Amino acid sequence: MTIWKEYLLANSIEQAFELLDSVDDSTCWVGGGSDLMLEVQQGRRKPADRMVDLNSIPQLGVLELQDGCLLIGAGVPVSKIASSPIVKEHAQAVVEATRLIGGPQVRNVATLGGNVAHALPAADGMISLVAMDAIAIIAQKAGMDEQPILKLFKGPGITMLEKNQIILQFRIKQREKGEGSAFQRIMRPQGVALPILNLAIWVKRDKEMVLDLRVVFGPSGPVPTRASFVEAALRGKLMSQDAINEALAAITATVNFRTSKNRATAEYRHQIARQLFVKTLASAWERAESA
């Protein structure tokens, strides 16, 4: 099968937009391409006349601390993120999520930019970025734009991004004292497909007091969303079994799990969500103590 007719390499943001202007509407951006190529091969997406490879654009390969923030380039292979000491220090949930994306070969080419742009409601990397309150830095012809990650999604597989926009980087605030994060998921035995359920939690504590937290289940709707009622059950309270029980009740009452024909029923997801929450919260809470 011919996946593309012409493959173009962009060495800068400016050149990427020049190439986009010089060709027709069947052109698409490509980074790691792990989802794109599979969709074309399976007939779920039409082959492209031209693909514009973004991997040589320097800003997409950044992985560093800058001005009190962790910057993760949208084109950095997830295998590099998964093994990065600075990502582990400041966003351990992202490390744990990227370690679970696909198999080793996929992780060597897949990117967080693609994980987000593909917009699947249970995408591991995307869910972890939401819990870390990431900001997406976006290039467009008029200049740079910044958007909170939750503003990017319209529906399953659909983002707010226009064709002439490129996700360059994700910015996450540097970890501070009393903060910790964790990511866990429940899979079918083969372990490389989309999860039955995943969960990312970020928490900030002062001794035994929960100062703040972010809780994100995937999938819990057509677009990623924070479990705000679960967060409210714990925020501003002492960590105790009573507080955890309130949070568990909020999961049952308010988190919108759905039945998926090929993965799990909503009822089953509600059952395992409670156990997954307790386990993931414990990991994030312990890490916050050591910060």
C-alpha atoms as an extended CHARMM CRD file, in Angstrom:
* protein
*
       291  EXT
         1         1  MET       CA              0.0000000000        0.0000000000        0.0000000000  PROA      1               0.0000000000
         2         2  THR       CA              1.2260000000        3.5220000000       -0.8360000000  PROA      2               0.0000000000
         3         3  ILE       CA              0.7740000000        5.6480000000        2.2850000000  PROA      3               0.0000000000
         4         4  TRP       CA              2.0230000000        8.9010000000        0.7060000000  PROA      4               0.0000000000
         5         5  LYS       CA              3.0890000000       10.2270000000       -2.6800000000  PROA      5               0.0000000000
         6         6  GLU       CA              5.6400000000       12.7660000000       -1.4820000000  PROA      6               0.0000000000
         7         7  TYR       CA              7.5120000000       13.0210000000        1.8120000000  PROA      7               0.0000000000
         8         8  LEU       CA              8.8740000000       16.4770000000        2.7280000000  PROA      8               0.0000000000
         9         9  LEU       CA             11.2650000000       17.4010000000        5.5350000000  PROA      9               0.0000000000
        10        10  ALA       CA             10.8740000000       20.6670000000        7.4570000000  PROA      10              0.0000000000
        11        11  ASN       CA             13.9610000000       21.9530000000        9.2850000000  PROA      11              0.0000000000
        12        12  SER       CA             12.2300000000       24.9330000000       10.9210000000  PROA      12              0.0000000000
        13        13  ILE       CA              8.7740000000       26.1700000000       11.8470000000  PROA      13              0.0000000000
        14        14  GLU       CA              8.9440000000       28.7030000000        9.0400000000  PROA      14              0.0000000000
        15        15  GLN       CA              9.7940000000       26.0340000000        6.4940000000  PROA      15              0.0000000000
        16        16  ALA       CA              6.9650000000       23.8200000000        7.7280000000  PROA      16              0.0000000000
        17        17  PHE       CA              4.4400000000       26.5650000000        7.0280000000  PROA      17              0.0000000000
        18        18  GLU       CA              6.0450000000       27.3200000000        3.6640000000  PROA      18              0.0000000000
        19        19  LEU       CA              5.6710000000       23.6670000000        2.6780000000  PROA      19              0.0000000000
        20        20  LEU       CA              2.0640000000       23.6670000000        3.8450000000  PROA      20              0.0000000000
        21        21  ASP       CA              1.3270000000       26.7340000000        1.6740000000  PROA      21              0.0000000000
        22        22  SER       CA              2.9820000000       25.1820000000       -1.3550000000  PROA      22              0.0000000000
        23        23  VAL       CA              0.8390000000       22.0400000000       -1.4630000000  PROA      23              0.0000000000
        24        24  ASP       CA             -2.8300000000       21.1020000000       -1.4050000000  PROA      24              0.0000000000
        25        25  ASP       CA             -5.2520000000       20.0890000000        1.3300000000  PROA      25              0.0000000000
        26        26  SER       CA             -4.2210000000       16.4240000000        1.3390000000  PROA      26              0.0000000000
        27        27  THR       CA             -0.9550000000       17.3200000000        3.1130000000  PROA      27              0.0000000000
        28        28  CYS       CA             -0.5530000000       16.3590000000        6.7640000000  PROA      28              0.0000000000
        29        29  TRP       CA              2.0300000000       16.8320000000        9.4990000000  PROA      29              0.0000000000
        30        30  VAL       CA              3.9280000000       13.7920000000       10.7610000000  PROA      30              0.0000000000
        31        31  GLY       CA              6.0500000000       13.3630000000       13.8770000000  PROA      31              0.0000000000
        32        32  GLY       CA              6.4370000000        9.8380000000       15.1820000000  PROA      32              0.0000000000
        33        33  GLY       CA              3.6300000000        8.6540000000       12.9050000000  PROA      33              0.0000000000
        34        34  SER       CA              2.8310000000        5.5390000000       14.9680000000  PROA      34              0.0000000000
        35        35  ASP       CA             -0.9400000000        6.2480000000       15.0080000000  PROA      35              0.0000000000
        36        36  LEU       CA             -1.0720000000        7.8870000000       11.5740000000  PROA      36              0.0000000000
        37        37  MET       CA              0.5900000000        5.0310000000        9.6890000000  PROA      37              0.0000000000
        38        38  LEU       CA             -1.5460000000        2.4090000000       11.4190000000  PROA      38              0.0000000000
        39        39  GLU       CA             -4.7680000000        4.2450000000       10.5880000000  PROA      39              0.0000000000
        40        40  VAL       CA             -3.8170000000        4.4900000000        6.9140000000  PROA      40              0.0000000000
        41        41  GLN       CA             -2.8280000000        0.8010000000        6.7720000000  PROA      41              0.0000000000
        42        42  GLN       CA             -6.1240000000       -0.2230000000        8.4030000000  PROA      42              0.0000000000
        43        43  GLY       CA             -8.1680000000        1.9190000000        6.0240000000  PROA      43              0.0000000000
        44        44  ARG       CA             -9.4480000000        4.2710000000        8.7350000000  PROA      44              0.0000000000
        45        45  ARG       CA             -7.6870000000        7.2340000000        7.1100000000  PROA      45              0.0000000000
        46        46  LYS       CA             -7.0510000000        8.0850000000        3.4780000000  PROA      46              0.0000000000
        47        47  PRO       CA             -3.4210000000        8.0560000000        2.2820000000  PROA      47              0.0000000000
        48        48  ALA       CA             -1.8650000000       11.5220000000        2.0480000000  PROA      48              0.0000000000
        49        49  ASP       CA             -0.5480000000       13.0200000000       -1.1640000000  PROA      49              0.0000000000
        50        50  ARG       CA              2.2120000000       14.6500000000        0.8710000000  PROA      50              0.0000000000
        51        51  MET       CA              3.5220000000       14.3590000000        4.4030000000  PROA      51              0.0000000000
        52        52  VAL       CA              5.5740000000       17.0740000000        6.0880000000  PROA      52              0.0000000000
        53        53  ASP       CA              8.0350000000       15.5680000000        8.5890000000  PROA      53              0.0000000000
        54        54  LEU       CA              8.5000000000       17.8290000000       11.6400000000  PROA      54              0.0000000000
        55        55  ASN       CA             11.1850000000       15.8510000000       13.4560000000  PROA      55              0.0000000000
        56        56  SER       CA             14.0590000000       18.1440000000       12.4650000000  PROA      56              0.0000000000
        57        57  ILE       CA             12.4720000000       21.2650000000       13.9660000000  PROA      57              0.0000000000
        58        58  PRO       CA             14.6660000000       22.0320000000       17.0190000000  PROA      58              0.0000000000
        59        59  GLN       CA             11.8570000000       23.2310000000       19.3040000000  PROA      59              0.0000000000
        60        60  LEU       CA             10.0910000000       19.8730000000       19.0690000000  PROA      60              0.0000000000
        61        61  GLY       CA             13.1240000000       18.0590000000       20.4980000000  PROA      61              0.0000000000
        62        62  VAL       CA             13.5120000000       20.1360000000       23.6720000000  PROA      62              0.0000000000
        63        63  LEU       CA             13.5790000000       18.3550000000       27.0500000000  PROA      63              0.0000000000
        64        64  GLU       CA             14.8040000000       20.7100000000       29.7640000000  PROA      64              0.0000000000
        65        65  LEU       CA             14.0740000000       22.9040000000       32.7610000000  PROA      65              0.0000000000
        66        66  GLN       CA             13.5800000000       26.5570000000       31.8870000000  PROA      66              0.0000000000
        67        67  ASP       CA             12.3960000000       29.4620000000       34.0530000000  PROA      67              0.0000000000
        68        68  GLY       CA             10.8910000000       27.2350000000       36.7310000000  PROA      68              0.0000000000
        69        69  CYS       CA              9.1360000000       24.9280000000       34.2740000000  PROA      69              0.0000000000
        70        70  LEU       CA              9.7190000000       21.5740000000       32.6370000000  PROA      70              0.0000000000
        71        71  LEU       CA              9.5580000000       21.8060000000       28.8430000000  PROA      71              0.0000000000
        72        72  ILE       CA              8.8270000000       18.6260000000       26.8950000000  PROA      72              0.0000000000
        73        73  GLY       CA              9.0620000000       18.8960000000       23.1270000000  PROA      73              0.0000000000
        74        74  ALA       CA              6.0730000000       17.4710000000       21.2800000000  PROA      74              0.0000000000
        75        75  GLY       CA              8.4640000000       15.4700000000       19.0830000000  PROA      75              0.0000000000
        76        76  VAL       CA             10.5620000000       13.8530000000       21.8220000000  PROA      76              0.0000000000
        77        77  PRO       CA             10.2010000000       10.0330000000       21.6070000000  PROA      77              0.0000000000
        78        78  VAL       CA              8.2940000000        8.7370000000       24.6130000000  PROA      78              0.0000000000
        79        79  SER       CA             11.1010000000        6.2510000000       25.3530000000  PROA      79              0.0000000000
        80        80  LYS       CA             13.3720000000        9.2420000000       26.0710000000  PROA      80              0.0000000000
        81        81  ILE       CA             10.7420000000       10.8450000000       28.2950000000  PROA      81              0.0000000000
        82        82  ALA       CA             10.2090000000        7.5730000000       30.1550000000  PROA      82              0.0000000000
        83        83  SER       CA             13.9010000000        7.3680000000       31.0460000000  PROA      83              0.0000000000
        84        84  SER       CA             14.4880000000       11.0780000000       31.7480000000  PROA      84              0.0000000000
        85        85  PRO       CA             15.6820000000       11.9490000000       35.2900000000  PROA      85              0.0000000000
        86        86  ILE       CA             14.2980000000       15.4930000000       35.0900000000  PROA      86              0.0000000000
        87        87  VAL       CA             10.8610000000       14.2960000000       34.0120000000  PROA      87              0.0000000000
        88        88  LYS       CA             10.8820000000       11.7390000000       36.8280000000  PROA      88              0.0000000000
        89        89  GLU       CA             11.7720000000       14.4790000000       39.3190000000  PROA      89              0.0000000000
        90        90  HSD       CA              9.1330000000       16.9780000000       38.2140000000  PROA      90              0.0000000000
        91        91  ALA       CA              6.3640000000       14.9170000000       36.5730000000  PROA      91              0.0000000000
        92        92  GLN       CA              6.6110000000       11.2920000000       37.6200000000  PROA      92              0.0000000000
        93        93  ALA       CA              3.0810000000       10.5870000000       36.3950000000  PROA      93              0.0000000000
        94        94  VAL       CA              4.2720000000       11.3970000000       32.8660000000  PROA      94              0.0000000000
        95        95  VAL       CA              7.2110000000        8.9830000000       33.2060000000  PROA      95              0.0000000000
        96        96  GLU       CA              4.9130000000        6.2030000000       34.3870000000  PROA      96              0.0000000000
        97        97  ALA       CA              2.4300000000        6.8650000000       31.5820000000  PROA      97              0.0000000000
        98        98  THR       CA              5.0090000000        6.9670000000       28.7970000000  PROA      98              0.0000000000
        99        99  ARG       CA              6.5760000000        3.7160000000       29.9980000000  PROA      99              0.0000000000
       100       100  LEU       CA              3.2670000000        2.0140000000       29.2070000000  PROA      100             0.0000000000
       101       101  ILE       CA              2.6360000000        3.3850000000       25.7060000000  PROA      101             0.0000000000
       102       102  GLY       CA              2.7850000000        0.5290000000       23.1950000000  PROA      102             0.0000000000
       103       103  GLY       CA              5.8250000000       -1.7420000000       23.1150000000  PROA      103             0.0000000000
       104       104  PRO       CA              9.5420000000       -0.8240000000       22.9810000000  PROA      104             0.0000000000
       105       105  GLN       CA              9.5680000000       -0.2730000000       19.2060000000  PROA      105             0.0000000000
       106       106  VAL       CA              6.5200000000        2.0110000000       19.3660000000  PROA      106             0.0000000000
       107       107  ARG       CA              7.9700000000        4.0210000000       22.2640000000  PROA      107             0.0000000000
       108       108  ASN       CA             11.1030000000        4.6970000000       20.2400000000  PROA      108             0.0000000000
       109       109  VAL       CA              9.0840000000        6.6180000000       17.6350000000  PROA      109             0.0000000000
       110       110  ALA       CA              5.8330000000        7.6740000000       19.3410000000  PROA      110             0.0000000000
       111       111  THR       CA              5.6030000000       11.1930000000       20.7570000000  PROA      111             0.0000000000
       112       112  LEU       CA              3.5190000000       13.0620000000       23.3210000000  PROA      112             0.0000000000
       113       113  GLY       CA              2.5350000000       15.4950000000       20.5940000000  PROA      113             0.0000000000
       114       114  GLY       CA              0.9820000000       12.6620000000       18.6260000000  PROA      114             0.0000000000
       115       115  ASN       CA             -0.5940000000       11.1690000000       21.7460000000  PROA      115             0.0000000000
       116       116  VAL       CA             -2.3690000000       14.4650000000       22.4150000000  PROA      116             0.0000000000
       117       117  ALA       CA             -3.2010000000       15.2820000000       18.7850000000  PROA      117             0.0000000000
       118       118  HSD       CA             -4.7560000000       11.8280000000       18.3420000000  PROA      118             0.0000000000
       119       119  ALA       CA             -7.1440000000       12.7720000000       21.1850000000  PROA      119             0.0000000000
       120       120  LEU       CA             -8.2470000000        9.3270000000       22.3060000000  PROA      120             0.0000000000
       121       121  PRO       CA            -10.0710000000        9.6670000000       25.6650000000  PROA      121             0.0000000000
       122       122  ALA       CA             -7.8610000000        7.0380000000       27.3510000000  PROA      122             0.0000000000
       123       123  ALA       CA             -4.4770000000        7.9660000000       25.8320000000  PROA      123             0.0000000000
       124       124  ASP       CA             -1.9610000000        7.3920000000       28.6300000000  PROA      124             0.0000000000
       125       125  GLY       CA              0.3860000000       10.3010000000       27.9190000000  PROA      125             0.0000000000
       126       126  MET       CA             -2.4640000000       12.7370000000       27.4300000000  PROA      126             0.0000000000
       127       127  ILE       CA             -4.1560000000       11.7440000000       30.7130000000  PROA      127             0.0000000000
       128       128  SER       CA             -0.9060000000       12.2570000000       32.6340000000  PROA      128             0.0000000000
       129       129  LEU       CA             -0.3900000000       15.7050000000       31.0690000000  PROA      129             0.0000000000
       130       130  VAL       CA             -3.8840000000       16.7500000000       32.1550000000  PROA      130             0.0000000000
       131       131  ALA       CA             -3.1180000000       15.7510000000       35.7490000000  PROA      131             0.0000000000
       132       132  MET       CA              0.0850000000       17.8040000000       35.5720000000  PROA      132             0.0000000000
       133       133  ASP       CA             -1.9210000000       20.8260000000       34.3450000000  PROA      133             0.0000000000
       134       134  ALA       CA              0.2540000000       21.0900000000       31.2400000000  PROA      134             0.0000000000
       135       135  ILE       CA              0.1820000000       24.0580000000       28.8910000000  PROA      135             0.0000000000
       136       136  ALA       CA              0.4590000000       23.3620000000       25.1550000000  PROA      136             0.0000000000
       137       137  ILE       CA              2.7190000000       25.7540000000       23.2300000000  PROA      137             0.0000000000
       138       138  ILE       CA              1.4110000000       26.0010000000       19.6870000000  PROA      138             0.0000000000
       139       139  ALA       CA              3.0450000000       27.4450000000       16.5740000000  PROA      139             0.0000000000
       140       140  GLN       CA              0.9140000000       29.1650000000       13.9590000000  PROA      140             0.0000000000
       141       141  LYS       CA              1.5460000000       31.6140000000       11.1570000000  PROA      141             0.0000000000
       142       142  ALA       CA              0.5260000000       34.5890000000       13.2720000000  PROA      142             0.0000000000
       143       143  GLY       CA              2.9760000000       33.6390000000       16.0290000000  PROA      143             0.0000000000
       144       144  MET       CA              2.9680000000       31.5040000000       19.1620000000  PROA      144             0.0000000000
       145       145  ASP       CA             -0.0960000000       30.6000000000       21.1670000000  PROA      145             0.0000000000
       146       146  GLU       CA             -0.4770000000       28.8710000000       24.5290000000  PROA      146             0.0000000000
       147       147  GLN       CA             -3.4600000000       26.8160000000       25.6300000000  PROA      147             0.0000000000
       148       148  PRO       CA             -4.2530000000       24.7720000000       28.7530000000  PROA      148             0.0000000000
       149       149  ILE       CA             -4.2590000000       21.1760000000       27.5850000000  PROA      149             0.0000000000
       150       150  LEU       CA             -7.9440000000       20.6590000000       28.4050000000  PROA      150             0.0000000000
       151       151  LYS       CA             -8.8300000000       23.4050000000       25.8990000000  PROA      151             0.0000000000
       152       152  LEU       CA             -7.4840000000       21.3370000000       22.9940000000  PROA      152             0.0000000000
       153       153  PHE       CA            -10.1840000000       18.6770000000       22.7020000000  PROA      153             0.0000000000
       154       154  LYS       CA            -13.5540000000       18.5970000000       20.9230000000  PROA      154             0.0000000000
       155       155  GLY       CA            -14.3750000000       14.8870000000       20.9450000000  PROA      155             0.0000000000
       156       156  PRO       CA            -12.8910000000       11.3970000000       20.4930000000  PROA      156             0.0000000000
       157       157  GLY       CA            -10.1160000000       11.7560000000       17.9510000000  PROA      157             0.0000000000
       158       158  ILE       CA            -10.9100000000       15.4490000000       17.3710000000  PROA      158             0.0000000000
       159       159  THR       CA             -8.9190000000       18.4430000000       18.6440000000  PROA      159             0.0000000000
       160       160  MET       CA             -9.3870000000       22.2010000000       18.3980000000  PROA      160             0.0000000000
       161       161  LEU       CA             -6.1560000000       22.4390000000       16.3950000000  PROA      161             0.0000000000
       162       162  GLU       CA             -6.3770000000       23.8420000000       12.8910000000  PROA      162             0.0000000000
       163       163  LYS       CA             -4.3850000000       22.3790000000       10.0330000000  PROA      163             0.0000000000
       164       164  ASN       CA             -1.9600000000       25.3130000000       10.1170000000  PROA      164             0.0000000000
       165       165  GLN       CA             -1.1290000000       24.8410000000       13.8140000000  PROA      165             0.0000000000
       166       166  ILE       CA              1.6730000000       22.7100000000       15.2860000000  PROA      166             0.0000000000
       167       167  ILE       CA              2.0430000000       21.6170000000       18.9050000000  PROA      167             0.0000000000
       168       168  LEU       CA              5.6590000000       22.4760000000       19.7290000000  PROA      168             0.0000000000
       169       169  GLN       CA              6.0150000000       21.7570000000       23.4300000000  PROA      169             0.0000000000
       170       170  PHE       CA              4.2670000000       21.0570000000       26.7030000000  PROA      170             0.0000000000
       171       171  ARG       CA              5.0980000000       23.1740000000       29.7260000000  PROA      171             0.0000000000
       172       172  ILE       CA              4.6770000000       21.8420000000       33.2650000000  PROA      172             0.0000000000
       173       173  LYS       CA              5.4350000000       23.7880000000       36.4270000000  PROA      173             0.0000000000
       174       174  GLN       CA              8.5550000000       22.6230000000       38.2250000000  PROA      174             0.0000000000
       175       175  ARG       CA              7.8410000000       20.3910000000       41.1980000000  PROA      175             0.0000000000
       176       176  GLU       CA              7.7390000000       22.1880000000       44.5290000000  PROA      176             0.0000000000
       177       177  LYS       CA              7.9280000000       21.0140000000       48.1180000000  PROA      177             0.0000000000
       178       178  GLY       CA              5.0000000000       18.8360000000       49.1180000000  PROA      178             0.0000000000
       179       179  GLU       CA              4.0080000000       17.8710000000       45.5600000000  PROA      179             0.0000000000
       180       180  GLY       CA              3.8510000000       14.4030000000       44.0200000000  PROA      180             0.0000000000
       181       181  SER       CA              2.1780000000       12.6060000000       41.1390000000  PROA      181             0.0000000000
       182       182  ALA       CA              1.4330000000        9.0760000000       39.9790000000  PROA      182             0.0000000000
       183       183  PHE       CA             -0.1090000000        7.2080000000       37.0470000000  PROA      183             0.0000000000
       184       184  GLN       CA             -1.4840000000        3.6840000000       36.8990000000  PROA      184             0.0000000000
       185       185  ARG       CA             -3.7340000000        1.7170000000       34.5880000000  PROA      185             0.0000000000
       186       186  ILE       CA             -5.5600000000       -1.5800000000       34.2400000000  PROA      186             0.0000000000
       187       187  MET       CA             -5.0560000000       -3.4930000000       30.9910000000  PROA      187             0.0000000000
       188       188  ARG       CA             -6.1510000000       -6.6230000000       29.2400000000  PROA      188             0.0000000000
       189       189  PRO       CA             -3.5000000000       -9.3950000000       29.3390000000  PROA      189             0.0000000000
       190       190  GLN       CA             -1.8020000000       -8.4410000000       26.0510000000  PROA      190             0.0000000000
       191       191  GLY       CA             -0.8560000000       -5.1320000000       27.6440000000  PROA      191             0.0000000000
       192       192  VAL       CA             -0.2890000000       -3.0220000000       24.5310000000  PROA      192             0.0000000000
       193       193  ALA       CA             -3.8080000000       -1.8870000000       23.5510000000  PROA      193             0.0000000000
       194       194  LEU       CA             -5.8070000000        0.9760000000       25.0170000000  PROA      194             0.0000000000
       195       195  PRO       CA             -6.3940000000        0.5200000000       28.7590000000  PROA      195             0.0000000000
       196       196  ILE       CA             -9.6190000000       -0.6030000000       30.3450000000  PROA      196             0.0000000000
       197       197  LEU       CA             -9.0550000000        2.2650000000       32.7480000000  PROA      197             0.0000000000
       198       198  ASN       CA             -6.2180000000        4.5890000000       33.5940000000  PROA      198             0.0000000000
       199       199  LEU       CA             -5.7310000000        7.2470000000       36.2460000000  PROA      199             0.0000000000
       200       200  ALA       CA             -3.3190000000       10.0910000000       36.9010000000  PROA      200             0.0000000000
       201       201  ILE       CA             -3.2030000000       12.0240000000       40.1820000000  PROA      201             0.0000000000
       202       202  TRP       CA             -1.2110000000       15.0910000000       41.2280000000  PROA      202             0.0000000000
       203       203  VAL       CA             -1.3440000000       16.1480000000       44.8770000000  PROA      203             0.0000000000
       204       204  LYS       CA              0.0800000000       18.9200000000       47.0500000000  PROA      204             0.0000000000
       205       205  ARG       CA              0.2590000000       18.3420000000       50.7960000000  PROA      205             0.0000000000
       206       206  ASP       CA              1.3240000000       20.0340000000       53.9990000000  PROA      206             0.0000000000
       207       207  LYS       CA              2.0000000000       17.2820000000       56.5100000000  PROA      207             0.0000000000
       208       208  GLU       CA             -1.3490000000       15.4150000000       56.5920000000  PROA      208             0.0000000000
       209       209  MET       CA             -3.3920000000       18.1850000000       54.9610000000  PROA      209             0.0000000000
       210       210  VAL       CA             -4.4480000000       17.9040000000       51.3150000000  PROA      210             0.0000000000
       211       211  LEU       CA             -3.8020000000       21.3960000000       49.9790000000  PROA      211             0.0000000000
       212       212  ASP       CA             -4.7120000000       20.6440000000       46.3790000000  PROA      212             0.0000000000
       213       213  LEU       CA             -5.0430000000       17.7640000000       43.9190000000  PROA      213             0.0000000000
       214       214  ARG       CA             -5.9530000000       16.8960000000       40.3300000000  PROA      214             0.0000000000
       215       215  VAL       CA             -7.6020000000       13.5820000000       39.4590000000  PROA      215             0.0000000000
       216       216  VAL       CA             -8.0130000000       12.4010000000       35.8600000000  PROA      216             0.0000000000
       217       217  PHE       CA             -9.5910000000        9.0910000000       34.8220000000  PROA      217             0.0000000000
       218       218  GLY       CA             -9.4530000000        7.8320000000       31.2650000000  PROA      218             0.0000000000
       219       219  PRO       CA            -11.7760000000        7.2000000000       29.5880000000  PROA      219             0.0000000000
       220       220  SER       CA            -14.4050000000        9.1870000000       31.4900000000  PROA      220             0.0000000000
       221       221  GLY       CA            -16.1820000000       10.9210000000       28.6160000000  PROA      221             0.0000000000
       222       222  PRO       CA            -15.6750000000       11.9270000000       24.9890000000  PROA      222             0.0000000000
       223       223  VAL       CA            -12.8440000000       14.2690000000       25.9840000000  PROA      223             0.0000000000
       224       224  PRO       CA            -10.4220000000       14.1490000000       28.9390000000  PROA      224             0.0000000000
       225       225  THR       CA            -11.7720000000       15.8330000000       32.0350000000  PROA      225             0.0000000000
       226       226  ARG       CA            -10.8580000000       16.2190000000       35.6670000000  PROA      226             0.0000000000
       227       227  ALA       CA            -12.9050000000       14.4520000000       38.3200000000  PROA      227             0.0000000000
       228       228  SER       CA            -13.7970000000       17.7010000000       40.0740000000  PROA      228             0.0000000000
       229       229  PHE       CA            -16.1910000000       16.2130000000       42.6500000000  PROA      229             0.0000000000
       230       230  VAL       CA            -13.5870000000       13.6180000000       43.6380000000  PROA      230             0.0000000000
       231       231  GLU       CA            -11.0240000000       16.3880000000       44.0330000000  PROA      231             0.0000000000
       232       232  ALA       CA            -13.4360000000       18.4530000000       46.1480000000  PROA      232             0.0000000000
       233       233  ALA       CA            -14.0080000000       15.5020000000       48.4900000000  PROA      233             0.0000000000
       234       234  LEU       CA            -10.3430000000       15.6420000000       49.5620000000  PROA      234             0.0000000000
       235       235  ARG       CA             -9.1670000000       19.2150000000       48.9530000000  PROA      235             0.0000000000
       236       236  GLY       CA             -8.5750000000       21.1740000000       52.1600000000  PROA      236             0.0000000000
       237       237  LYS       CA             -9.0380000000       18.1360000000       54.3990000000  PROA      237             0.0000000000
       238       238  LEU       CA             -6.7950000000       15.9570000000       56.5040000000  PROA      238             0.0000000000
       239       239  MET       CA             -5.9210000000       12.7400000000       54.7300000000  PROA      239             0.0000000000
       240       240  SER       CA             -7.9920000000       10.1080000000       56.5140000000  PROA      240             0.0000000000
       241       241  GLN       CA            -10.0500000000        7.0530000000       55.7250000000  PROA      241             0.0000000000
       242       242  ASP       CA            -13.2250000000        9.1170000000       56.0700000000  PROA      242             0.0000000000
       243       243  ALA       CA            -11.9650000000       11.6130000000       53.4710000000  PROA      243             0.0000000000
       244       244  ILE       CA            -10.9220000000        8.8010000000       51.1340000000  PROA      244             0.0000000000
       245       245  ASN       CA            -14.3570000000        7.1960000000       51.5440000000  PROA      245             0.0000000000
       246       246  GLU       CA            -15.9720000000       10.5050000000       50.5030000000  PROA      246             0.0000000000
       247       247  ALA       CA            -13.7740000000       10.5560000000       47.4200000000  PROA      247             0.0000000000
       248       248  LEU       CA            -14.7040000000        6.9590000000       46.5870000000  PROA      248             0.0000000000
       249       249  ALA       CA            -18.3910000000        7.8140000000       46.9190000000  PROA      249             0.0000000000
       250       250  ALA       CA            -17.8440000000       10.7480000000       44.5610000000  PROA      250             0.0000000000
       251       251  ILE       CA            -16.2980000000        8.4060000000       41.9880000000  PROA      251             0.0000000000
       252       252  THR       CA            -19.4020000000        6.2070000000       42.0670000000  PROA      252             0.0000000000
       253       253  ALA       CA            -21.8050000000        9.1540000000       41.9370000000  PROA      253             0.0000000000
       254       254  THR       CA            -20.1480000000       11.5130000000       39.4670000000  PROA      254             0.0000000000
       255       255  VAL       CA            -17.4700000000        9.9620000000       37.2210000000  PROA      255             0.0000000000
       256       256  ASN       CA            -18.9620000000        9.2150000000       33.8190000000  PROA      256             0.0000000000
       257       257  PHE       CA            -17.6130000000        5.8440000000       32.7350000000  PROA      257             0.0000000000
       258       258  ARG       CA            -19.1450000000        4.2490000000       29.6520000000  PROA      258             0.0000000000
       259       259  THR       CA            -19.4920000000        0.7510000000       28.2920000000  PROA      259             0.0000000000
       260       260  SER       CA            -16.9560000000       -0.0970000000       25.5860000000  PROA      260             0.0000000000
       261       261  LYS       CA            -17.7950000000       -3.0720000000       23.3950000000  PROA      261             0.0000000000
       262       262  ASN       CA            -14.2010000000       -4.2590000000       23.1120000000  PROA      262             0.0000000000
       263       263  ARG       CA            -12.9020000000       -3.3930000000       26.5760000000  PROA      263             0.0000000000
       264       264  ALA       CA            -15.2450000000       -3.1320000000       29.5610000000  PROA      264             0.0000000000
       265       265  THR       CA            -18.6970000000       -2.2020000000       30.8330000000  PROA      265             0.0000000000
       266       266  ALA       CA            -19.3330000000        0.9860000000       32.7700000000  PROA      266             0.0000000000
       267       267  GLU       CA            -20.2320000000       -1.1000000000       35.8200000000  PROA      267             0.0000000000
       268       268  TYR       CA            -16.9200000000       -2.9320000000       35.7440000000  PROA      268             0.0000000000
       269       269  ARG       CA            -15.0000000000        0.3140000000       35.3400000000  PROA      269             0.0000000000
       270       270  HSD       CA            -16.7400000000        1.7580000000       38.3930000000  PROA      270             0.0000000000
       271       271  GLN       CA            -15.7240000000       -1.3020000000       40.4070000000  PROA      271             0.0000000000
       272       272  ILE       CA            -12.0550000000       -1.1830000000       39.5030000000  PROA      272             0.0000000000
       273       273  ALA       CA            -11.8730000000        2.6340000000       39.6090000000  PROA      273             0.0000000000
       274       274  ARG       CA            -12.1720000000        2.6240000000       43.3960000000  PROA      274             0.0000000000
       275       275  GLN       CA             -9.2370000000        0.2440000000       43.8370000000  PROA      275             0.0000000000
       276       276  LEU       CA             -7.1660000000        2.0720000000       41.2380000000  PROA      276             0.0000000000
       277       277  PHE       CA             -7.8510000000        5.3910000000       42.9630000000  PROA      277             0.0000000000
       278       278  VAL       CA             -6.7340000000        4.2030000000       46.3930000000  PROA      278             0.0000000000
       279       279  LYS       CA             -3.5310000000        2.7140000000       44.9810000000  PROA      279             0.0000000000
       280       280  THR       CA             -2.6160000000        5.6920000000       42.7930000000  PROA      280             0.0000000000
       281       281  LEU       CA             -3.4330000000        8.2570000000       45.4790000000  PROA      281             0.0000000000
       282       282  ALA       CA             -1.2060000000        6.4110000000       47.9520000000  PROA      282             0.0000000000
       283       283  SER       CA              1.7420000000        6.5830000000       45.5310000000  PROA      283             0.0000000000
       284       284  ALA       CA              1.2850000000       10.2910000000       44.7900000000  PROA      284             0.0000000000
       285       285  TRP       CA              0.7940000000       11.0720000000       48.5000000000  PROA      285             0.0000000000
       286       286  GLU       CA              3.9750000000        9.2440000000       49.4990000000  PROA      286             0.0000000000
       287       287  ARG       CA              5.9930000000       11.0170000000       46.8130000000  PROA      287             0.0000000000
       288       288  ALA       CA              4.6420000000       14.3810000000       47.9520000000  PROA      288             0.0000000000
       289       289  GLU       CA              5.9910000000       13.6850000000       51.4240000000  PROA      289             0.0000000000
       290       290  SER       CA              9.4850000000       13.0980000000       50.0490000000  PROA      290             0.0000000000
       291       291  ALA       CA              9.5280000000       16.2610000000       47.9240000000  PROA      291             0.0000000000
